[in-house]
Amino acid sequence: MPTYSRNPATAFVSHDELSSRIEDSNTFYIAHLEKSTISVVDGVGMLIWELLQKPLTEEDLVAEVAATFNESQETVHRGTVDFMQSLVAEDLVLRR
């Protein structure tokens, strides 16, 4: 089972820290410091990014997302894995 962790070459900030507009408070901006790119993450993606403060297996990520949203692991599995693959493709997350 793969393990995911944040790429140490990334930094992030929440929209709250940039703006006082409440309607935008559920957004993160993740910067890849070596590539000078910025990605916008919101919704479940914010939860996943927060969970990745420590390395987690795919199984643990799926279980945490399912528990947080009171859904079955089967329901959230595909979306979680797809999101992780997009973060890996953008080099924001490392897969080992």
DSSP file (Angstrom, degrees, kcal/mol; ACC not computed):
  #  RESIDUE AA STRUCTURE BP1 BP2  ACC     N-H-->O    O-->H-N    N-H-->O    O-->H-N    TCO  KAPPA ALPHA  PHI   PSI    X-CA   Y-CA   Z-CA
    1    1 A M              0   0    0      0, 0.0    95,-0.0     0, 0.0     0, 0.0   0.000 360.0 360.0 360.0 127.3    0.0    0.0    0.0
    2    2 A P        -     0   0    0      0, 0.0    56,-2.1     0, 0.0     2,-0.4  -0.279 360.0-142.6 -67.0 151.0    1.5    3.4   -1.0
    3    3 A T  E     -A   57   0A   0     54,-0.2    93,-2.8    55,-0.1     2,-0.4  -0.942  13.8-155.3-112.9 137.5    2.4    6.0    1.6
    4    4 A Y  E     +AB  56  95A   0     52,-3.5    52,-2.3    -2,-0.4     2,-0.3  -0.870  16.6 167.7-114.1 145.0    1.9    9.7    0.9
    5    5 A S  E     - B   0  94A   0     89,-1.8    89,-3.2    -2,-0.4    48,-0.1  -0.983  41.6 -91.1-148.6 156.9    3.6   12.7    2.4
    6    6 A R  E     - B   0  93A   0     46,-0.9    87,-0.3    -2,-0.3    86,-0.1  -0.415  44.8-111.0 -65.4 142.1    3.8   16.4    1.6
    7    7 A N    >   -     0   0    0     85,-2.7     3,-1.6     1,-0.1    -1,-0.1  -0.630  20.9-135.9 -70.7 127.8    6.7   17.4   -0.6
    8    8 A P  T 3  S+     0   0    0      0, 0.0    -1,-0.1     0, 0.0    -2,-0.1   0.664 101.1  70.4 -62.7 -12.7    9.1   19.4    1.6
    9    9 A A  T 3  S+     0   0    0     82,-0.2    24,-2.9    23,-0.0    25,-0.6   0.178  88.1  89.2 -87.9  18.9    9.4   21.8   -1.3
   10   10 A T  E <   -C   32   0B   0     -3,-1.6     2,-0.3    22,-0.2    22,-0.2  -0.821  49.7-177.7-116.2 156.4    5.9   23.0   -0.7
   11   11 A A  E     -C   31   0B   0     20,-1.9    20,-3.4    -2,-0.3     2,-0.3  -0.963  10.3-162.5-141.9 156.1    4.3   25.7    1.5
   12   12 A F  E     -C   30   0B   0     -2,-0.3     2,-0.3    18,-0.2    18,-0.2  -0.965  10.9-172.2-143.2 159.5    0.7   26.5    2.0
   13   13 A V  E     -C   29   0B   0     16,-1.9    16,-2.7    -2,-0.3     2,-0.2  -0.990  24.6-123.9-146.7 144.1   -1.6   29.3    3.2
   14   14 A S  E >   -C   28   0B   0     -2,-0.3     3,-1.0    14,-0.2     4,-0.5  -0.563  25.3-118.8 -85.8 156.2   -5.3   29.4    3.8
   15   15 A H  G >> S+     0   0    0     12,-2.9     4,-2.1     1,-0.2     3,-1.6   0.829 111.9  68.9 -62.4 -30.0   -7.4   32.0    2.2
   16   16 A D  G 34 S+     0   0    0     11,-0.3    -1,-0.2     9,-0.3     9,-0.1   0.850  96.1  53.6 -54.9 -35.5   -8.4   33.3    5.7
   17   17 A E  G <4 S+     0   0    0     -3,-1.0    -1,-0.3     1,-0.2    -2,-0.2   0.655 115.8  39.0 -76.0 -14.4   -4.8   34.5    6.1
   18   18 A L  T <4 S+     0   0    0     -3,-1.6     2,-0.3    -4,-0.5    -2,-0.2   0.661 122.9  23.0-106.1 -21.8   -5.0   36.5    2.9
   19   19 A S     <  -     0   0    0     -4,-2.1    -1,-0.2     2,-0.1     5,-0.0  -0.979  54.2-142.3-148.0 152.6   -8.5   37.9    3.0
   20   20 A S        +     0   0    0     -2,-0.3     2,-0.6    -3,-0.1    -4,-0.1   0.375  65.8 118.8 -96.2   3.6  -11.3   38.7    5.4
   21   21 A R    >   -     0   0    0      1,-0.2     3,-1.2    -6,-0.2    -2,-0.1  -0.607  53.6-155.8 -75.0 117.5  -14.0   37.5    3.1
   22   22 A I  G >  S+     0   0    0     -2,-0.6     3,-2.1     1,-0.3    -1,-0.2   0.834  85.3  66.8 -64.9 -35.5  -15.8   34.7    4.8
   23   23 A E  G 3  S+     0   0    0      1,-0.3     3,-0.3     2,-0.1    -1,-0.3   0.684 102.4  49.0 -64.1 -16.0  -17.2   33.0    1.7
   24   24 A D  G X  S+     0   0    0     -3,-1.2     3,-0.6     1,-0.2    -1,-0.3   0.216  77.4 107.8-103.6  14.1  -13.6   32.2    0.6
   25   25 A S  T <   +     0   0    0     -3,-2.1    -9,-0.3     1,-0.3    -1,-0.2   0.547  66.3  67.3 -75.4  -5.5  -12.5   30.7    4.0
   26   26 A N  T 3  S+     0   0    0     -3,-0.3    17,-0.9    -4,-0.1     2,-0.4  -0.205  82.5  97.7-106.2  42.9  -12.5   27.1    2.7
   27   27 A T  E <   - D   0  42B   0     -3,-0.6   -12,-2.9    15,-0.2     2,-0.3  -0.990  49.1-166.0-134.0 138.5   -9.6   27.4    0.3
   28   28 A F  E     -CD  14  41B   0     13,-3.5    13,-2.7    -2,-0.4     2,-0.5  -0.907  10.8-149.5-115.4 148.8   -5.9   26.6    0.6
   29   29 A Y  E     -CD  13  40B   0    -16,-2.7   -16,-1.9    -2,-0.3     2,-0.6  -0.989  13.2-163.6-115.7 123.0   -3.1   27.8   -1.8
   30   30 A I  E     -CD  12  39B   0      9,-3.0     9,-2.9    -2,-0.5     2,-0.5  -0.932   4.2-160.3-111.2 122.7   -0.3   25.3   -2.1
   31   31 A A  E     -CD  11  38B   0    -20,-3.4   -20,-1.9    -2,-0.6     2,-0.9  -0.857  14.5-147.0-104.0 133.3    3.0   26.6   -3.5
   32   32 A H  E  >> -CD  10  37B   0      5,-2.7     4,-1.6    -2,-0.5     5,-1.2  -0.885  17.2-161.0 -93.0 108.4    5.7   24.4   -5.0
   33   33 A L  T  45S+     0   0    0    -24,-2.9    -1,-0.2    -2,-0.9   -23,-0.1   0.773  84.0  46.6 -69.0 -28.7    8.7   26.5   -4.0
   34   34 A E  T  45S+     0   0    0    -25,-0.6    -1,-0.2     1,-0.2   -24,-0.1   0.805 120.5  37.2 -82.6 -29.3   11.1   25.0   -6.5
   35   35 A K  T  45S-     0   0    0    -26,-0.2    -2,-0.2    -3,-0.2    -1,-0.2   0.534  99.9-130.5 -98.6  -8.1    8.8   25.2   -9.5
   36   36 A S  T  <5 +     0   0    0     -4,-1.6     2,-0.3     1,-0.2    -3,-0.2   0.891  60.1 137.5  58.0  42.3    7.1   28.5   -8.7
   37   37 A T  E   < -D   32   0B   0     -5,-1.2    -5,-2.7     2,-0.0     2,-0.4  -0.858  40.7-153.7-115.8 154.5    3.6   27.1   -9.1
   38   38 A I  E     -D   31   0B   0     -2,-0.3     2,-0.4    -7,-0.2    -7,-0.2  -0.995   6.9-166.7-128.9 133.3    0.5   27.6   -7.0
   39   39 A S  E     -D   30   0B   0     -9,-2.9    -9,-3.0    -2,-0.4     2,-0.5  -0.918  15.1-137.0-117.1 145.7   -2.4   25.2   -6.7
   40   40 A V  E     -D   29   0B   0     -2,-0.4     2,-0.4   -11,-0.2   -11,-0.2  -0.887  22.8-177.1-104.2 130.2   -5.8   25.9   -5.2
   41   41 A V  E     +D   28   0B   0    -13,-2.7   -13,-3.5    -2,-0.5     2,-0.3  -0.986   9.3 158.2-128.6 135.4   -7.3   23.3   -2.9
   42   42 A D  E >   +D   27   0B   0     -2,-0.4     3,-1.6   -15,-0.2     4,-0.3  -0.856  45.0  13.8-142.5-179.4  -10.7   23.4   -1.3
   43   43 A G  T >> S-     0   0    0    -17,-0.9     3,-1.2     1,-0.3     4,-1.0  -0.207 129.2  -1.5  55.9-132.6  -13.3   21.1    0.2
   44   44 A V  H 3> S+     0   0    0      1,-0.3     4,-2.5     2,-0.2    -1,-0.3   0.803 127.9  68.6 -61.7 -30.0  -12.2   17.6    0.9
   45   45 A G  H <> S+     0   0    0     -3,-1.6     4,-2.5     1,-0.2    -1,-0.3   0.855  95.7  54.1 -58.0 -35.5   -8.8   18.5   -0.5
   46   46 A M  H <> S+     0   0    0     -3,-1.2     4,-2.4    -4,-0.3    -1,-0.2   0.920 108.1  49.3 -64.9 -43.1   -8.1   20.7    2.5
   47   47 A L  H  X S+     0   0    0     -4,-1.0     4,-2.6     2,-0.2    -2,-0.2   0.941 111.6  48.7 -60.4 -47.2   -8.9   17.9    4.9
   48   48 A I  H  X S+     0   0    0     -4,-2.5     4,-1.5     1,-0.2    -2,-0.2   0.916 110.6  50.8 -60.9 -43.5   -6.5   15.6    3.0
   49   49 A W  H  < S+     0   0    0     -4,-2.5    -1,-0.2     1,-0.2    -2,-0.2   0.911 111.3  48.5 -61.2 -42.0   -3.7   18.2    2.9
   50   50 A E  H >< S+     0   0    0     -4,-2.4     3,-1.4     1,-0.2    -1,-0.2   0.899 108.2  54.1 -64.7 -39.9   -4.1   18.7    6.7
   51   51 A L  H >< S+     0   0    0     -4,-2.6     3,-1.1     1,-0.3    -1,-0.2   0.815  96.5  68.7 -62.3 -29.5   -4.0   14.9    7.2
   52   52 A L  T 3<  +     0   0    0     -4,-1.5   -46,-0.9     1,-0.3    -1,-0.3   0.225  61.2 106.5 -79.3  17.1   -0.7   14.8    5.3
   53   53 A Q  T <  S+     0   0    0     -3,-1.4    -1,-0.3   -48,-0.1    -2,-0.1   0.782  94.3  28.1 -61.4 -23.9    1.0   16.7    8.1
   54   54 A K  S <  S-     0   0    0     -3,-1.1   -50,-0.1    -4,-0.1    -1,-0.1  -0.961 109.5 -87.7-131.0 151.9    2.5   13.2    8.7
   55   55 A P        -     0   0    0      0, 0.0     2,-0.3     0, 0.0   -50,-0.2  -0.328  50.9-176.3 -59.7 137.5    3.0   10.4    6.2
   56   56 A L  E     -A    4   0A   0    -52,-2.3   -52,-3.5    -4,-0.1     2,-0.1  -0.979  24.5-118.5-136.0 148.4   -0.1    8.2    5.7
   57   57 A T  E  >  -A    3   0A   0     -2,-0.3     4,-2.4   -54,-0.3   -54,-0.2  -0.427  33.0-110.7 -76.8 161.1   -0.9    5.2    3.7
   58   58 A E  H  > S+     0   0    0    -56,-2.1     4,-2.6     1,-0.2     5,-0.2   0.903 120.8  54.4 -56.0 -42.3   -3.6    5.3    1.1
   59   59 A E  H  > S+     0   0    0    -57,-0.3     4,-2.2     1,-0.2    -1,-0.2   0.908 108.8  47.1 -60.1 -44.4   -5.7    3.0    3.4
   60   60 A D  H  > S+     0   0    0      2,-0.2     4,-2.5     1,-0.2    -1,-0.2   0.892 111.4  51.2 -66.4 -40.0   -5.4    5.4    6.3
   61   61 A L  H  X S+     0   0    0     -4,-2.4     4,-2.6     2,-0.2     5,-0.2   0.943 111.4  47.0 -61.5 -47.6   -6.2    8.5    4.2
   62   62 A V  H  X S+     0   0    0     -4,-2.6     4,-2.5     1,-0.2    -2,-0.2   0.915 112.6  50.2 -60.7 -43.4   -9.4    6.8    2.9
   63   63 A A  H  X S+     0   0    0     -4,-2.2     4,-2.4    -5,-0.2    -1,-0.2   0.902 111.6  48.1 -62.6 -41.9  -10.4    5.7    6.4
   64   64 A E  H  X S+     0   0    0     -4,-2.5     4,-2.5     2,-0.2    -2,-0.2   0.915 112.9  47.2 -66.6 -43.4   -9.9    9.3    7.8
   65   65 A V  H  X S+     0   0    0     -4,-2.6     4,-1.9     2,-0.2    -2,-0.2   0.930 113.4  48.9 -63.8 -44.5  -11.9   10.9    5.0
   66   66 A A  H  <>S+     0   0    0     -4,-2.5     5,-2.6    -5,-0.2     4,-0.4   0.921 113.2  46.8 -61.0 -45.0  -14.7    8.3    5.3
   67   67 A A  H ><5S+     0   0    0     -4,-2.4     3,-0.8     1,-0.2    -1,-0.2   0.903 110.3  52.8 -65.1 -41.4  -14.8    8.8    9.1
   68   68 A T  H 3<5S+     0   0    0     -4,-2.5    -1,-0.2     1,-0.2    -2,-0.2   0.885 119.0  34.5 -62.4 -39.1  -14.8   12.6    8.9
   69   69 A F  T 3<5S-     0   0    0     -4,-1.9    -1,-0.2    -5,-0.2    -2,-0.2   0.292 108.0-120.4-101.7   9.6  -17.7   12.7    6.4
   70   70 A N  T < 5S+     0   0    0     -3,-0.8     2,-0.3    -4,-0.4    -3,-0.2   0.906  70.1 130.2  53.0  46.8  -19.5    9.7    7.9
   71   71 A E      < -     0   0    0     -5,-2.6    -1,-0.2    -6,-0.2     2,-0.1  -0.793  64.1 -94.2-121.9 164.8  -19.4    7.8    4.6
   72   72 A S     >  -     0   0    0     -2,-0.3     4,-1.5     1,-0.1     3,-0.3  -0.462  30.9-120.2 -76.2 154.8  -18.2    4.3    3.8
   73   73 A Q  H  > S+     0   0    0      1,-0.2     4,-1.6     2,-0.2    -1,-0.1   0.858 115.3  58.1 -62.4 -34.2  -14.6    3.8    2.7
   74   74 A E  H  > S+     0   0    0      1,-0.2     4,-0.6     2,-0.2    -1,-0.2   0.876 103.6  53.0 -62.3 -37.1  -16.0    2.4   -0.6
   75   75 A T  H  4 S+     0   0    0     -3,-0.3     4,-0.4     1,-0.2    -1,-0.2   0.882 119.0  32.2 -66.6 -39.6  -17.8    5.7   -1.2
   76   76 A V  H  X S+     0   0    0     -4,-1.5     4,-2.4     1,-0.1     5,-0.2   0.557  95.8  89.5 -97.1  -8.9  -14.8    7.9   -0.8
   77   77 A H  H  X S+     0   0    0     -4,-1.6     4,-2.8     1,-0.2     5,-0.3   0.941  88.1  44.2 -57.3 -56.5  -12.0    5.6   -2.1
   78   78 A R  H  X S+     0   0    0     -4,-0.6     4,-2.8     1,-0.2     5,-0.2   0.917 116.1  46.7 -59.4 -47.2  -12.0    6.6   -5.8
   79   79 A G  H  > S+     0   0    0     -4,-0.4     4,-2.2     2,-0.2    -1,-0.2   0.887 113.9  48.6 -62.8 -39.7  -12.2   10.3   -5.1
   80   80 A T  H  X S+     0   0    0     -4,-2.4     4,-2.4     2,-0.2    -2,-0.2   0.936 113.7  45.6 -66.1 -46.5   -9.5   10.2   -2.5
   81   81 A V  H  X S+     0   0    0     -4,-2.8     4,-2.5    -5,-0.2    -2,-0.2   0.913 112.8  50.7 -64.1 -43.2   -7.1    8.1   -4.7
   82   82 A D  H  X S+     0   0    0     -4,-2.8     4,-1.8    -5,-0.3    -1,-0.2   0.915 111.2  48.6 -60.5 -42.9   -7.8   10.4   -7.7
   83   83 A F  H  X S+     0   0    0     -4,-2.2     4,-2.1     1,-0.2    -2,-0.2   0.916 110.8  50.3 -64.1 -42.9   -7.1   13.5   -5.7
   84   84 A M  H  X S+     0   0    0     -4,-2.4     4,-2.5     1,-0.2    -1,-0.2   0.902 108.2  53.3 -62.8 -40.1   -3.8   12.0   -4.4
   85   85 A Q  H  X S+     0   0    0     -4,-2.5     4,-2.4     1,-0.2    -1,-0.2   0.880 108.1  50.8 -62.3 -36.7   -2.8   11.0   -7.9
   86   86 A S  H  X S+     0   0    0     -4,-1.8     4,-1.6     2,-0.2    -1,-0.2   0.895 110.2  49.0 -68.4 -38.2   -3.3   14.7   -9.0
   87   87 A L  H  <>S+     0   0    0     -4,-2.1     5,-2.5     2,-0.2     6,-1.1   0.893 112.2  48.5 -67.0 -38.7   -1.2   15.9   -6.1
   88   88 A V  H ><5S+     0   0    0     -4,-2.5     3,-1.6     1,-0.2    -2,-0.2   0.922 109.3  52.9 -64.9 -43.7    1.5   13.5   -7.0
   89   89 A A  H 3<5S+     0   0    0     -4,-2.4    -1,-0.2     1,-0.3    -2,-0.2   0.836 109.9  48.2 -61.4 -33.1    1.4   14.5  -10.6
   90   90 A E  T 3<5S-     0   0    0     -4,-1.6    -1,-0.3    -5,-0.1    -2,-0.2   0.433 114.1-121.5 -86.0   0.6    1.8   18.2   -9.6
   91   91 A D  T < 5S+     0   0    0     -3,-1.6    -3,-0.2     2,-0.2   -82,-0.2   0.743  81.8 118.6  64.2  26.7    4.8   17.1   -7.3
   92   92 A L  S   <S+     0   0    0     -5,-2.5   -85,-2.7     1,-0.2     2,-0.4   0.709  74.9  37.2 -88.7 -23.9    3.0   18.5   -4.3
   93   93 A V  E    S-B    6   0A   0     -6,-1.1     2,-0.4   -87,-0.3   -87,-0.2  -0.971  77.0-135.9-130.7 143.4    2.9   15.1   -2.6
   94   94 A L  E     -B    5   0A   0    -89,-3.2   -89,-1.8    -2,-0.4     2,-0.5  -0.819  13.1-155.6 -98.5 137.9    5.4   12.3   -2.6
   95   95 A R  E      B    4   0A   0     -2,-0.4   -91,-0.2   -91,-0.2    -2,-0.0  -0.963 360.0 360.0-114.8 125.9    4.3    8.7   -3.1
   96   96 A R              0   0    0    -93,-2.8   -92,-0.1    -2,-0.5    -1,-0.1   0.346 360.0 360.0-125.0 360.0    6.5    5.9   -1.7
